Amino acid sequence: MNQERSYNQTLGGMKTKTINRTKYLNICWMCGKPYESYKYDTYACSPRCAQNILYARKQGFNPPAKMEQLTKEKNVKDVKERFGYV
């Protein structure tokens, strides 16, 4: 995805740069819902799920240690097709 950012330079005026950003397809640890994010290492699809994960960790319940491996092992072909990755 391309985005444009404008920077104010003191002598040269406004300068515009084109920035290429990559979207990643992730699966939420709490609810299992697929979502797209600009960050590679996100674990929750919404602030609500993020708070639920945090609360569970404070109570002593850790998420699966190998969540990335479990996500890769799941059949995510239909999710990839729905988001246009295949």
Backbone bond lengths (Angstrom), bond angles and torsions (degrees), N, CA, C in turn:
res aa  C-N    CA-C-N  psi(-1)  N-CA   C-N-CA  omega(-1)  CA-C   N-CA-C  phi
1 M - - - 1.439 - - 1.526 108.08 -
2 N 1.287 117.10 135.85 1.454 121.40 -179.94 1.521 109.90 -103.12
3 Q 1.308 115.57 136.14 1.453 122.09 175.64 1.513 108.19 -130.43
4 E 1.318 116.05 153.24 1.458 120.49 177.04 1.513 109.17 -112.99
5 R 1.317 116.02 135.00 1.460 121.93 176.89 1.506 108.86 -123.28
6 S 1.314 116.69 139.56 1.459 121.81 179.37 1.515 109.08 -107.24
7 Y 1.319 115.59 135.57 1.451 122.49 178.67 1.525 108.90 -120.92
8 N 1.308 117.21 139.76 1.452 122.43 178.33 1.524 108.62 -95.20
9 Q 1.312 115.85 112.67 1.460 120.57 176.74 1.519 108.29 -97.48
10 T 1.319 117.07 145.70 1.466 120.24 -175.16 1.520 112.55 -66.82
11 L 1.305 118.71 -41.27 1.462 120.36 -177.06 1.531 112.62 -101.73
12 G 1.308 117.58 -29.13 1.459 120.26 -173.64 1.515 114.55 -96.46
13 G 1.308 119.55 1.23 1.460 121.03 -177.77 1.521 111.85 77.92
14 M 1.315 116.72 -151.20 1.466 121.99 -178.81 1.525 110.26 -83.21
15 K 1.324 115.59 137.82 1.451 121.65 178.40 1.525 108.05 -126.56
16 T 1.323 117.64 135.01 1.457 122.19 -178.44 1.516 109.05 -111.40
17 K 1.341 115.73 132.29 1.465 122.04 177.23 1.523 108.99 -118.20
18 T 1.311 115.79 144.59 1.456 121.03 173.24 1.521 107.91 -96.74
19 I 1.323 116.27 127.67 1.459 121.64 -177.02 1.527 108.48 -116.78
20 N 1.320 116.98 128.23 1.459 121.95 176.56 1.520 108.71 -92.35
21 R 1.323 116.56 122.26 1.453 121.15 178.12 1.517 109.28 -116.83
22 T 1.310 116.52 145.59 1.450 122.75 -178.79 1.520 109.63 -107.26
23 K 1.333 116.68 134.05 1.457 121.28 174.25 1.520 108.46 -96.59
24 Y 1.323 116.29 139.25 1.458 122.04 179.03 1.520 108.99 -113.90
25 L 1.308 116.20 142.47 1.460 122.06 175.97 1.518 108.02 -92.79
26 N 1.334 116.84 118.01 1.463 122.32 -178.53 1.513 109.72 -123.37
27 I 1.310 116.29 163.97 1.457 122.67 176.02 1.519 107.85 -120.92
28 C 1.334 116.10 130.02 1.464 122.11 -176.79 1.526 110.43 -65.45
29 W 1.329 116.16 135.90 1.462 120.73 178.83 1.517 111.80 -71.85
30 M 1.328 117.47 -28.19 1.462 120.00 -174.52 1.523 111.99 -84.15
31 C 1.335 116.64 -52.38 1.468 119.32 -173.19 1.530 113.12 -108.16
32 G 1.329 118.18 -11.48 1.452 120.54 178.60 1.521 114.12 80.32
33 K 1.319 117.31 10.33 1.462 121.96 -178.00 1.534 109.71 -80.58
34 P 1.329 118.73 134.31 1.468 119.62 175.96 1.526 110.36 -76.62
35 Y 1.330 116.06 145.05 1.455 121.58 179.08 1.515 109.53 -152.54
36 E 1.341 116.19 159.08 1.457 121.45 177.91 1.516 109.13 -104.42
37 S 1.336 115.48 141.38 1.455 120.66 -178.57 1.522 109.27 -144.20
38 Y 1.327 116.02 151.54 1.456 120.29 175.34 1.518 111.56 -81.71
39 K 1.315 117.94 -12.85 1.460 121.89 178.55 1.521 109.39 -99.83
40 Y 1.331 115.68 139.68 1.462 120.56 -177.71 1.522 112.28 -74.30
41 D 1.326 116.90 -36.64 1.459 120.75 -171.44 1.528 113.28 -107.40
42 T 1.333 117.85 49.40 1.457 120.90 174.48 1.524 108.90 -96.93
43 Y 1.320 116.26 153.19 1.462 120.45 -175.35 1.515 113.64 -123.52
44 A 1.341 118.27 -13.43 1.452 120.91 -176.40 1.524 110.56 -126.03
45 C 1.328 115.71 144.25 1.460 120.16 -177.20 1.522 112.21 -83.79
46 S 1.314 118.58 -19.19 1.463 121.59 -177.99 1.530 109.05 -148.98
47 P 1.330 117.23 165.64 1.473 119.21 176.18 1.532 112.43 -61.14
48 R 1.314 116.45 -30.61 1.469 119.87 178.63 1.536 110.90 -64.16
49 C 1.327 116.37 -47.46 1.467 119.65 178.69 1.525 110.88 -65.54
50 A 1.328 117.55 -35.46 1.464 120.49 178.51 1.527 110.30 -63.07
51 Q 1.335 116.99 -41.86 1.464 120.48 178.18 1.525 110.92 -67.30
52 N 1.325 117.60 -36.98 1.468 120.54 178.30 1.529 110.90 -65.32
53 I 1.331 117.12 -39.97 1.468 120.69 177.21 1.524 109.82 -64.21
54 L 1.333 116.49 -44.55 1.461 120.98 179.36 1.532 111.40 -61.08
55 Y 1.327 116.50 -44.20 1.468 121.36 179.70 1.524 110.78 -62.87
56 A 1.334 116.31 -43.77 1.467 120.05 179.42 1.525 110.92 -63.17
57 R 1.331 116.98 -38.81 1.471 119.58 179.24 1.520 111.12 -66.92
58 K 1.341 117.18 -36.95 1.464 119.92 177.99 1.518 111.77 -67.71
59 Q 1.328 116.94 -28.80 1.459 121.38 178.04 1.521 112.41 -81.45
60 G 1.325 117.10 -5.67 1.458 120.30 176.58 1.513 114.08 102.46
61 F 1.329 118.44 1.76 1.464 121.39 178.32 1.517 108.94 -94.67
62 N 1.311 116.55 109.62 1.457 120.76 179.60 1.519 110.10 -88.78
63 P 1.326 117.33 143.66 1.469 118.93 174.59 1.524 109.05 -67.04
64 P 1.317 117.28 164.61 1.471 118.67 178.91 1.523 111.06 -55.37
65 A 1.308 116.73 135.00 1.465 121.45 -175.76 1.518 111.79 -68.26
66 K 1.306 116.91 -29.73 1.461 120.89 -177.09 1.527 110.12 -108.95
67 M 1.333 117.25 46.58 1.458 120.37 -175.72 1.527 112.25 -63.59
68 E 1.343 118.00 -36.76 1.458 120.08 179.25 1.525 110.36 -63.10
69 Q 1.341 115.95 -41.36 1.461 119.70 179.74 1.521 110.40 -67.89
70 L 1.338 117.91 -40.56 1.458 120.64 178.69 1.520 110.89 -64.62
71 T 1.328 116.72 -37.03 1.459 120.53 178.72 1.528 110.31 -65.63
72 K 1.329 117.13 -40.52 1.453 120.38 179.21 1.522 111.55 -67.51
73 E 1.328 117.50 -32.16 1.451 120.93 -177.91 1.522 112.27 -76.94
74 K 1.342 117.20 -23.21 1.458 119.73 179.86 1.515 110.11 -66.73
75 N 1.311 115.72 158.70 1.450 120.36 176.25 1.527 108.05 -83.28
76 V 1.319 116.42 97.09 1.463 121.24 -176.25 1.527 111.46 -106.25
77 K 1.331 116.79 18.32 1.454 119.83 -178.17 1.526 111.42 -64.05
78 D 1.327 118.00 -42.44 1.464 120.31 -179.65 1.530 111.81 -67.26
79 V 1.324 116.84 -33.23 1.469 120.42 176.91 1.519 109.99 -67.77
80 K 1.321 117.67 -43.24 1.460 121.25 178.62 1.521 111.01 -62.71
81 E 1.330 117.14 -39.95 1.466 120.34 178.29 1.525 110.89 -64.98
82 R 1.320 117.52 -38.67 1.460 121.15 -178.11 1.525 111.01 -66.41
83 F 1.337 118.49 -36.65 1.445 121.73 -179.76 1.532 112.67 -90.96
84 G 1.328 117.75 -4.20 1.456 121.29 175.89 1.516 114.52 85.02
85 Y 1.313 119.12 28.07 1.464 122.47 179.94 1.517 112.51 -91.57
86 V 1.332 118.73 -11.82 1.471 121.20 -178.35 1.504 109.52 -106.90
